[in-house]
Amino acid sequence: MLSRVADSIYWMNRYIERADNYSRFMSVNFNLALDLPPNVDEQWEPLLIATADNYLFYNFYQEPTRENVIDFMTFDKRNPNSIVSCLNNARENARTIRESISKEMWENINELYLRVRDTATKGQSNLNRLQEFLNDVKNGCQHYYGVIDCTITRNEAWHFGRVGRFLERADKTSRFLDVKYFTLLPDASSVGSTLDLMIWTAVLKSVSAYNMYRQQYKMISSSPIVEFLILDKLFPRSVAHCIRQAELSLYEISGNPIANGYKNEAEKALSKLRSEIEFTETAELFKTGLHQYLDRFQTRNNEAAKAVYETYFSLKPVEA
């Protein structure tokens, strides 16, 4: 497979996953804002900080109000991570490799992008229709994954798409947890309160994990939630599951049996990261500091993504 094609497939999936997760960020935060007690202000800046969009945001906006944050993370084309920017980039990647993907994939991406673009153009991003719009984005992204599973051969292209999707999903799940760190409670005594549990519940709902979590755990509590979203090997949006699936696809791409050990730097980086997560215990996460652990994971995950780029996508000099 041409590296150009593989790169486009990889990024097409990362952008779709990013759009899906940004819609989740805002949807759950919007619902949480409606449920907050009267004495607690809405908080939208934590979304910007957790996604590392806060520096760019303040270049264009003065205050992190609900309207400003929603506009910046949804429709602002100056933000490369906004929903409309991600879907536009996914569509452009798909357009350049239409011969390598199914007709249904292209139609799904194109239709979803046009719906989002038209919403922005017509100025219909008012708050009354926000949840309907965000659900439409989430459903469109889920439909895209269903189309892939039904129409794409399990070849190298499929595996490159999986690597992109799961690396992006692992990163965003860690950032959903990090939003809790940046969300301020009125005072220290609120830890463990109804408000604190409400915020933790919002974290679960942001990754569609609430029902699966309640089947496995009886109580809403920080420790089991962190364990479920980071260390659970079976839940499809947990960090451990995502990194494992990305690792398996990398070994399928190279044709190297995973039992033989790594064959290139990309496999080495992901296998090392997966191994560290696999042997981590919940108590260690809180002993290290949850935010510090998540910050370190995001750095390591980005390093693994860089290794994938250098192994498969970057231009290499031709030796004489």
N, C-alpha and C positions, 0 to 999 in steps of 0.2 A: 504494500500500500504506500502511496506517495505521502511523504511527511506533511505536505500542504493539506491534503485531504484529511489525514488523521488529526491534524491540529484543528481544523474547522469543526470536525465532529466532536472533538473534545470540548472546545469552547462553546459550541452550540448547546451542549448539554449543561455546561456550567452556567451559562446565562439563563437558561430556562429555570434551572434550580434556584438561581439567585432571585429571579423575579418571583417565583413561588414563595420563597422565604421572606422576601421583603413584604409581600402582601400579608403573610402570616404575622410578621412583626406588628404591622399597623392595625390589623384586624383585631388581634387580641388586646393590644394596648387601648384601642378605642372602646372595646367592651369593658375593660377594666376601669377606664375613666368614668363610664356611666355608673359603675357599681361603688365607686369610692364614697366614703362618708363625706358630709358637707365640709368638715374641717380639714380635709386633705386635698391639696391642689393636684390637678392633672400633671403628669410628668411625661414629657415627650423628648426631652434632651437625652435621657438614658438610651433611647434607640440610636441616636446619632453617635454617642460615645461608644456603645457596644459594637456598632458596625464600622467604626473608625471614619465616619463621614462628617464628624463634627468640625474638623478644620476647614474643609471645603465649604460646609454650610455657612460658616460665619463670614466667608468672602462675599456672600450674596444676601444674607439675611442678618438682621440685628438681634431678633429674639426667637428662641425655640418654641414658638406658640404652636398649638395644634395645627392651625391652618398652614403655617410655614413649613413645619416638618412634613406634613402629609404631601404638600405640593412638591417639596424638594425630593422626597423619597419615592414619589409616584410619577410625576409628570415633568419634572425639570430636566431638560436635555443637557443642561450644563453639568449635571451629576451623572457620571458614567455608570453609577450603580442603581440609578432610579429604575423603576419598573419599565417605563417606556424605553429607556436607553438599553436595558438588558434585552428586551424583546426585539428591538431594532437590530441589535448586534447578533442575536440568535438567528433572526431572519436573514441577515446579510451572509452569515456563515452558511446557512442552509441553501441560499440562492446560488452560491459559488460551487456547491457540490451536489446539485440536484440529481446528477447522474448516479451518485453513490448512496442516495437515500430513497425511501419509498415515496410515491406520489402522495400518499395519505399523510406522511410526516410533513411534507412541504405545505400542503393545504392547511394542516392544523396550525403550524407556526405562523403562516401568512395571515390566516383568518384571525388568530388571537392578537397578533400585532396590530392589524387594521382596526379591530374593535377598541383596543386601548388607545391607539393614536386618535381615533375619531372622538373618543370621550374627552381627551385632552384638548383637541382642536375646538370642539363645540363648547368648551367651558362647563362641562357637566360634572365637574369634580366636587360638587357641593356635598356637605357632610351628610345630608339626608340620604344620599344615594351611595355613600362611601362603602358601607358593608356589602351592598349588592355588587358593587364594582369589584371589590377585593375578592369576594367569593367567586366571581366570574373569572378572575385571573387564576385563582387557585384551581378551580375546576378545569380551566383550559390547560394548565400545566399537567394536572393529573391525567387528563385525556391524552396529552402528548405522550406520556409514559406508557399508557395503554396501547396507543397506536404503535409505538416502538416494539413492545412485546409481541404484538400480533403480526407485524409486517416485516421485521428485519431478521435476516439470517444471523445466526450466532457466530459471526466471523470477527476479524480484527476490528472492523469499524464498530461493531456492537460493543466490544470490550473497551475501546477507547472512549466511547460515550459513557460507559459505566464508570470508568476511572474519573472522568470529569464530574459526573453527577455526584458520586459518593465523596470525593474530596471536598466539593463545594458544600454538600449536605453536612458533613462532619464539622466543617468550619462554622456553619451557621447554627448548628445545634449548640456548639460551645458558646456562641454569642448570645443565643436565647437565654442560656444560663447566666451569662455575664450581665445581661440586662438587670437581673435581680440584684447584682452587686451594686450597680449604679443607681438603682431606684431607692430613694431616700424615704425612710419611715419617719414619722413625727419625732420619735425619740427612741432611745435604746430599749425602753420597757415594752415597746411594741413588738419586739422579736418574739415570735411564737403566738402572737395575738391573732384575732380574726382577720385583721388587715394583712398581716404577714402571710397567713395561710392563703388568703385570697390572691396575693401576688404569686405565691408558689403554684397555685392552681392555674393561674394565667400562663405560667411558664409551660406547664404540661399541655395545656390546650393549644399553645402556639405551635407545638410540633405534633398535634393530633395524637397525643400520648395519654390523655386523661383516662379513657376507658380501659386501655391495656394496662395502665398502671394500677387502676383500682381492682382489676382482676388478680393482680399479683400482690398488692399491698393493701392493708386494711385502713391505714391512716395517711392523711396528707402531712408529710413531714420532710424537712430539708434533706436529711441523710438518705432515705430511700429514693427520693426524687433524683438526687444527684447520682446515686448508684444506678438507677434505671436509665437515665439519659446518657451516662458516660460509659458504664461498664457492661450493661446488658448486651449479650451477644445475639439475641433473637429479635429484638425490636428494630424495625427497619430504619429508624431515624436516630438510633443511639450512635454515639461516637465509635464505640468498639465495633459495632456491626458494619458501619460505613467504611472504616479503615480496612477491615478484613475483606470486604467485597472488592474494594479498589485493589488491594494486594492480589487477590485471586485473579482478577482480570489482567493485571500486569504480567503475571506469570503465564497466563494463557496467550498473551500477545507475543511474548518471546519464545514460547514453546518449551520453556524450561520447567521441568517438574519441580514443584515447590519443595519437595522433600530433598532435592539436591542443593538447596541454598540459593542465595542470590547470584545473578549472572551480570547485572549492571547496577549502576548507582541508583537508579529509580527503584528497583526491587529492594536494594539494600536499605534505602531510606524508609520505605513503607513497611518493610518487614521489621525493622528496628522499632519504628513507632508503634506498630501493632503489638509487638512483644512487650513493650513497656506498659501499654494500656492493659494488656491481658494479665499482667502480674501486679497491677495496682489494686489496692484495697481502698474501700470508701474512707476508712479512718485516715489513710495517708493523704487523701485529697484535702480534708479539713485541717490536718496537721500542717501541710505545706501552705495552705491558704487556697481556697477555691479559685479566687480571681487569679492568683499567681500561677496556679496549675493550668487554668484555661488559657491564660496569656502565653505561657510556655508552649502549650499544645498548638495554639494558632501559629506560633512561629515555626514549630517543627512541621506542621501540616503544610505551611507555605514553602518550607525547604524541600519537602517531598514533591510538591507540585513543580518547583523549580528543577528538581532532578528529572522529573518526567519530561519537562520541556527540553532540557539539555540532552537527554538520551534519545528522544524520538523526533523532536520538532525543529531544533536549532540547526542553522546552516553550519556545516563543518568544512574546514579547509581541505582541499584535495591534495594529498601527498604526492610529490613528484616521484 
